[in-house]
């Protein structure tokens, strides 16, 4: 069984991040560091894929954008890239979509009313110090049905 992730250390490290609304990249590209470049909030291609970081590939986002010793060591240990902090606000959800590869989710803050729906299966990921490999190549969405709690996950590509 993998060692538990220390969510208190993660929450303390995340406090140094600049203010953001829904997502920020913890990893960037070699050419320049911009924690909002590659977040995926840009235009969609005809196939429904996010193209906000073209001409770069997701695999190019592997350089730490911030001095976060514990989080960066987890990113390296899990061998993930284009790692972001995602906030899903109360009473909101993402559109149904599919990604090009699987993702690792590290739930930091969640509520019992927060779910992933993957290929029509409803899943709750607790903030329990574990990470979860999710097959996001299948159609999926995330839903935050809480009235007050933001859902905060660290998500990286595999």
HELIX and SHEET records of a PDB file:
HELIX    1   1 UNK A    7  UNK A   14  1                                   8    
HELIX    2   2 UNK A   58  UNK A   60  5                                   3    
HELIX    3   3 UNK A   69  UNK A   78  1                                  10    
SHEET    1   A 5 UNK A  23  UNK A  25  0                                        
SHEET    2   A 5 UNK A  81  UNK A  88 -1                                        
SHEET    3   A 5 UNK A 151  UNK A 157 -1                                        
SHEET    4   A 5 UNK A 103  UNK A 109 -1                                        
SHEET    5   A 5 UNK A 132  UNK A 134 -1                                        
SHEET    1   B 2 UNK A  27  UNK A  28  0                                        
SHEET    2   B 2 UNK A  63  UNK A  64 -1                                        
SHEET    1   C 4 UNK A  92  UNK A  93  0                                        
SHEET    2   C 4 UNK A 140  UNK A 144 -1                                        
SHEET    3   C 4 UNK A 114  UNK A 118 -1                                        
SHEET    4   C 4 UNK A 121  UNK A 123 -1                                        
END                                                                             
